[in-house]
Amino acid sequence: PLFRAGQVGKRLALTAQDHTFICKIFILGKTKYTVDVVDLVAHGETLERQVLDASPDVSDR
């Protein structure tokens, strides 16, 4: 497992930024970026870089 049960509880306490990022992923609507929430929280930074690098600039919308 990626982490112990105690850690999962802490990691799943999403911050506003995490929530915004999750929303962005669903707004992008690309199957490629549809991930398990636990995965997202565990690998948030890495995933965010990949999504930002691979997607067109959406900050204007």
C-alpha positions in Angstrom: 0.0 0.0 0.0 1.1 3.6 -0.6 0.5 4.6 3.0 -0.8 3.3 6.3 -4.5 3.9 7.4 -3.6 6.8 9.7 -1.9 8.6 6.9 -4.9 8.2 4.5 -7.1 10.1 6.9 -4.7 13.0 7.0 -4.1 13.0 3.3 -7.8 12.9 2.5 -8.4 16.2 4.5 -8.4 18.2 1.3 -7.5 21.8 1.3 -9.3 24.4 -0.8 -6.4 24.3 -3.3 -6.7 20.5 -3.6 -10.4 20.9 -4.2 -9.9 23.5 -6.9 -7.4 21.2 -8.6 -9.7 18.3 -8.5 -12.4 20.5 -10.1 -10.0 21.5 -12.8 -9.3 17.9 -13.7 -13.0 17.2 -14.1 -13.5 20.4 -16.1 -10.7 19.3 -18.4 -12.8 16.2 -18.9 -9.9 14.1 -20.3 -10.1 10.4 -19.4 -6.3 10.5 -19.2 -6.5 12.7 -16.2 -9.4 11.0 -14.4 -7.7 9.7 -11.3 -8.6 8.1 -8.0 -8.9 10.8 -5.3 -6.5 9.0 -3.1 -4.0 8.8 -5.9 -4.5 12.5 -6.5 -3.9 13.5 -2.9 -0.8 11.2 -2.7 0.7 12.3 -5.9 -0.9 15.8 -6.3 2.2 17.8 -7.1 3.6 15.4 -9.7 0.2 15.0 -11.3 -0.4 18.7 -11.3 2.9 19.3 -13.2 1.9 16.6 -15.7 -1.5 18.1 -16.3 -0.3 21.7 -16.6 2.5 20.6 -19.0 0.2 18.5 -21.1 -2.9 20.8 -21.3 -3.5 24.1 -23.1 -3.5 27.2 -20.9 -6.9 27.2 -19.1 -6.1 30.1 -16.8 -7.9 32.6 -19.1 -11.3 30.8 -18.9 
